[in-house]
Amino acid sequence: MLCARELQNSIGESVHRLLSDQIEAMGLSRHYDVQQQGIYGRNGSEFIFAGIKTNPTRIKSAERISICWVEEAEKVSERSWTILIPTIREDNSEIWVTLNPDEELDPTWQRFVVNPPPDSVVRAFNWHQNPWFPDALRREKDYLYRVDAEAAEHVWGGHCRQNASSQIFRGKYLVEAFAPPSPDTGASWDGPYFGADWGFAQDPTVLVKCWLGEDARKLYVEDEVYRIGLELDDTGPTFERVSGVTQRVVRADSSRPETISHVRNHSQLRIEPAEKWKGSVEDGIAWLRSRETIVIHPRCRHAIEEARLYSYKVDRLTNDVLPEVVDRHNHVWDAIRYALEPLIIAGTSLGVWSRL
């Protein structure tokens, strides 16, 4: 079985861990030899892992593949499909495609859902079919349906995202596992930087940990805390679980000074209010978009979700994208702006004059 995805720079970015965990959970360990680069069955079966775009040569040279599973297939390009499909040529071979819909014109959506090939089986699976759907995710789902039903239909309902041209970080971010370099390697990143956005009523409380690498050209989002209904007394202890947060300043939303004071007095956190000025949101977005790339670790699920949904307003009659930011799906990105506030101010002369 070939387990493929569009990009895979390491085995850690594959479904290797998922499969090995399921083998153990189902009591099948005696039937499989789980190795670092592959999984081998006592009956001659084999699981191999590859990125289609990352390593097309390996894909083209693969032989005797009876089943190919393509995970996160919404990201697979048309060129990658033309490389992969002719490779799966055994009699009665199958290609399994799993995806979360993104844009309606994505090659995968068009190829397998809108115009499925002969002998295809297309099924939608959602949280409705999950008998183990946890309460924490149910609260997030209900919250998003309350504040933005259209976005909730994309995130939870499996619908394609509408008007992708309004997406603020479109084409600017990628999702990829990474680890900050060790000083021993001679490479160094600036940071980590921490920012917090406080929850109001049903809004989430958020903490983000991020880095700047390669002469500040790239922003790396390494970790997040995202909690709806987090009690004030639990905020400090929850934040303290994030590695390195007690050794650094946490810049937080200044609109709730009493929250900053309470969390600071009931934890080991060094929290400072982030400055705001007229146009600070727009200045922050412009600074973030001026980075070469924003790399989001796969564990930061809400940062990824908001990167897809954070948008400019759209004229309801003409569908034109307007230069006004929609005040939704921005909790993580507000926290990132707060974390990097001194750098944004230093690099934004307009923001400095507005503050003065």
Order of alpha helices (4+ residues) and beta strands (2+ residues): beta-alpha-beta-beta-beta-alpha-beta-alpha-beta-alpha-alpha-beta-beta-beta-beta-alpha-beta-alpha-beta-alpha-beta-alpha-beta-beta-alpha-alpha-alpha
